[in-house]
Amino acid sequence: MPLPNSLQAIEIETGSETLKLVERLIPSPTDYQVLINVHAAGVNRPDIMQRKGLYPSPPGASDIPGLEIAGIVVAKGKAVSHPKEGDAVCALVTGGGYGNYCLAMAEHCLPIPQGLSFVEAAALPETFFTVWSNLFDRAQLLPSETLLVHGGTSGIGTTAIQLAKAFNSNIIITAGSADKCQFCLDLGADAAINYKDQDFVTEVKRLTHNNGVDVILDMIGGDYFPRNLQCMGFDARLVQIAIQNGAKTEINLLPLMLKRLTLTGSTLRTRDDQFKSKIAQKLLKYVWPLLATGQIKPIIHSTFALKDASLAHQLMESSQHIGKIILEV
């Protein structure tokens, strides 16, 4: 079936934070890309930042927001042998996800796990690539170690809980309500701290018998940073993946030295194609079988039509959701 001449996509109106539905020409894949007819796309915090002008698209990337998609491959570059046209895939992309057609690097596509819908599959790439890269590659989280996750009911948080539990680590989370804490406990967390009612430093010390945690996955930053240091045990690792409370803080270097702490961080969108391809290969080997058997699953809070992307952003900014917000295209 021939492709249409144009696609529908959500554009950030120049000079404002307004999202609007527009028509654009459908792009052609380069040698190592595929063109995907998008059925669903994930909504993520970086999309919010891009809308606000705080997270511009990297060079060469589409200015259309959206970093993860699921759909059907409809065209491929001449150097691509897999996936094939007609394959159902989900993909990590550098932009363009908020549209009914989107380009993706072929090596950043993964088959949709058995039994998952397009909506569920669209919830996988951004969070699973991020969590695997930071928890298991950078922080080297080990079985029996204790992990502290801030924002336990976010897409990142719900993914981190399930992956850490699947690989036999202990998990402490923070969340902003009793209901959210209970959800995380039901999902597999070993302990949950309501940061609005409890001091998470005091609680972490109590829960770990003053030994501290081994790894922290933090997307808050700002004033959380010095408090995180107090939660860390000897040889612990802190991985910073976002800075919702701000980029600046003060640091006491003494515990860094005395406890032999490792402080690291990363962003995913600007990493090179080879780096992302290696993560995709690890996910396919170690995580996709767990998704196929239902041992772990994407947590979907709600879906919106593509034209209602602004409503999806409003929900994400309210922090009332548990799990992922998805656009159905």
N, C-alpha and C positions, 0 to 999 in steps of 0.2 A: 504494500500500500504506500503510495507516495506521501511524503511529508507535507504538511501545510507550509505556507511561506512565512508565517509569523507565529510567535508564541505569546502567551499572556504571562505577565510577571508583575511582581510588586517592586516598585521603584521608590527610593527615598527622594522626595521632592527637594530639589536644590535650594539651599538656604533655609530649610525648615526641617522639622522632625516628622513631617507628614508622610505616611505610606499611601501610595496610590497604585491602582491597577492600570497597567499600560500594555501596549503591544510593541513587540520588537521582532526583528528578523531572527530566525532560528540560525544559530551558529553551526558551522561544520566542524567535525572533529579533526584534530591534527593526527599525525601518524600514530601516536600512542594514547589517544583519547577515544572515548565512546560518547555517543549522544543518547541520553536516557529520556524517555517519556515518563515524566514524574507523576506518580500517583499520590505521594505523601512526602512532606518535608518537616524536619524537626525545627523547633524554635529554641534558641539558646541565648544566654546572656550576651555573648559577643554580638549578636544581632541587635540587641538593645543599644549596646555601645556604639555600633556602627551607625544606627539611626540618629544617635545624639552627636555624631561627628567625632567620637572619641576613639574609634577603631577603624581607620580607613582600610579599604581593600588593599592587599599587597600588589605590587606591580604585576601586571598581566592578568589579574583576577577580575572576574565580573564585579561590577558595582552593585548588582542585585544581591540583597542579603540572602542568607541561607547556606549552612555548612554541612548539611546531611540530608540525603534523599533516599527514596526507594521507588523503583519503577521498572520499566521494561527497556532493554537496550534496543534501539531502533536503527542505529548506524554506528560504524566503527572505523577507526583509522586503518590505513593499509598495513601497519606493523602490528596490529592487534590480532592475536589468535584466540584470546579468551578475555572476557566473556564474549559470547556470540550474540548476534541479533536474535531477539526473541527471549533472551534469558531474563529472568526476574532477579534483580540485584538491589542491594543497598550500597551507598557510596559516600565516602568523605569527599567533600568538595571545598574549594577555596572561596566560593561565592556562587551565586546563581540559583540556589536551591528554591527560592520563592518564585518558581515559575513552572509551567507545564512541560518545558523541555530544558535540559541542563547538561552541560559537558562535564565529564569526569575522567580522570586518568584511569585507564583500564586496570592498573595494578592497585588502585584504591577502591575497587569494587569488590564486594563479597556476595556470595549467593545468599538469598533470603533463607534463613534456617527453616527447616521443615516445620510446618504447622503455624508459622507466623504470618500475619497479614502485612500488607504494605504499610499500614499505620504503625504497627509494632516494629517492623523492620526499619522504618525511618527514624525510630528512637535510638537506634544502636550506634551508628558510626562515630559521631562527635564524642559522646560520653564514653563509649567503650575504648576507642583509640586513646582518649585522654587518660582514663583511669589506668589502663594497662601500662601505658608509657610511663606514667608518674609513680604508680604504686609498685609495680613489679620490675621495671627497667631502671628507673632512677633511684627509687628508695629501697629497692631490693627487699621488699616485705617478705618475711619468711613464715612458714607454718609455726604456730604457737606464739608468735609475736603479737603485741597489742597495738592496734591502730586506732587513732582518734580522727574522726571525720567531722568537720564542721559543716552544717547544712545537710543533715542526714536525709532530708526528704526531697532534696533537689534531684535533678536527673543524674548529676555526678554522684551525689550521696547514695541514692538507691542502688546505683550500679556498683559503687565501691563496697557497700555492705555485702551485696551478693557475691561479688568476686572474691573478696577477702574471706568470706565464710566458706566458699567453695574450695579455697586453698588452705583452709584450716587455721586461719588467724583469728584472734579475738578482736572484737570491735566495740568501741565506745563512740557514741555519736552525740552531737548537740543539735537541738531543734527548738523552735519557738513556741510550742504548745504541748499540752499533755497528749492531745490526739496525735500529733505528729511524732512524739516520742514513742507512743504505743505502736504506731504503724511501723516504725523502724525496728522495734523489738519483735514484732510479728514477722518482719522480713528476715530477721536473723541477727540483728545487733545483740550483743551481750549486755549492754547497759546504755541507757539514754539519759541525757541531762537536758532539762528545760532551762535554757540560758536566761530566760526572763525571770525565773523564780530562784535559780541556783547559781552560785559562782562555779563556773566549770573548772577552774583551777583547783579549788577545794575538793570538788567531787572527783576529779581525776586522781588526785593524790589519795583520796579515801579508797577509791575503787581499785587502785593498783598497790595499796599498802605502802604508799610513799615511794614506790619504785619508779613511777612515771611510765609513759608509753614509749614504744619503740619507733613509731612512725606517726606523723601528723599530716593529713591531707587538708589543706586550708585554702578556701577561696575568699576569705574575709579580709585579711591583712589589717593595716592600720593598727588600732589599739589592741587587736588580738595577738600581734606578734610577740611583745614581751611576755604576755600571759602564756603563750604557747611554749616559750622557753622554760617557764616554770613547770609545765606539764611533762617535759621530756626527761627520760631516763638516760643512763649512761649509753653513749654511742647511738643515740637516737637521731632520726632524720626528719627534718621538716621540709615538706614540698609545698611551695606556694604556687597556686595555679590561677588565682584571680585576686583582686584587691577591692572588694566591694566597699570596705570601710576606708579606703585611701591607700596611697602608695608610700607614705612617709611615716616613720616611727622612730623611736629611740631603741638602742640595743645596748644591753649590758654584756660586755665581752667576757666577763669572768666565768659565768656558767658555760659559755661556749667552750672555753678552754678546759675547765674542771671536769665537765661531763663529756668532752670529746664529741660535741654535737656537729652534725652536718646540716647546713642550710642550703637549699637548692630551690629552683623554680623553673617553670617553662611555660611557653605558649606553643600551641600546635599549628595554628593557621599558617605561619610563615616558615615552618620547617620544609626542607626540600623533599622532592618526590620520593627519593630513595629511602629516606627516613620513614616516611609514612607507609611505604610499601612493606618495609620490614615489620612494622606493627601489624599491618593487615595479615601478613603471613603467620604471625604468632597468634593472632586472634582466631584465624581459621583453624589452627592446629589445637589450641588449648581451650578456647572459649566457645566456638561455634558448636562443638559436640554437646556442651552443657546446655546451650539454648535449644538444641534439637530435642533433647530429652526432657526439657522443662525444668531442669534443676535450677536454672536461673531464667529470668524473664524481664523484658522491659516493662517498666511501670508507667502506664499512660494515665494522665489525669483528665485530659479533655482534648477534643479536636475542634478545629475551626475551618471554615471554607477559606480558600486562598484570598478571596476579596476581603475577608474579615481579619487580615493579619494584624491590623492595629488593635483589635480586641484581644488577640492572643498576646500581644506585647503588654497591654494593660494588665492582663492577668498575671503574667510573669513578674512584672514590676510590683504587683501587690504582694507577692510571696505567699499567696494563699493556696498555691497548688502543691500537690504531692506527686512527684515524678515528672514525666515529660508532657509538654504541650506540642501538639502536632497540627500542621496544616494539611487538610485533604485537598488535593489538586484535581 
